[in-house]
Structure formats: C-alpha cells, structure tokens
C-alpha cells in the first residue's frame, strides 16, 4: 500500500482554470528557544471541477506532476468560506 501525503489548507487564489493556490500553515516549537512558531507554504493544487473558491478549507493529496508547479490534487472541501 502506497503512503499518500495529505495536507489541509486555505484556498487563497482561484483565478486560474482548474488550479487553486492553497496555503498550508504549520505550527512547531523552536528547538532552542521553545517559542511556538508558524510557517506558511503555498501549493498549487488541481481542482478538476472548479468547485473550490477563495476562503475554502480543503484537503489535498500528493499526486504525480500535473504541470510545472502542480503536484497536489484537491480531494474534498472541508468547509466553505464566506
């Protein structure tokens, strides 16, 4: 059984056709100073039906390369944005 990477993130751009820009935020504790830090990363994700829009919380899985920047596919919309 293959291990599939999963991420949850917020759609920050829906201006492209069948592509969404999804921002994933992670929290971790600094190894030396113990401060809780936040880091953001943006992923290009494939959305076949153009169903997600800006502000939606989505789940995405890693997939084969679909274009120069796209390696993720939106699987489901967890929460619709405002």
Secondary structure, 3 states (H helix, E strand, C coil): CCCCCEEEEEEEEEEECCEEEEEEEEEEECCCCCCEEEEEEEEEEECCCCCCCCCCEEEEEECCCCCCCEEEEEEEEEECCC
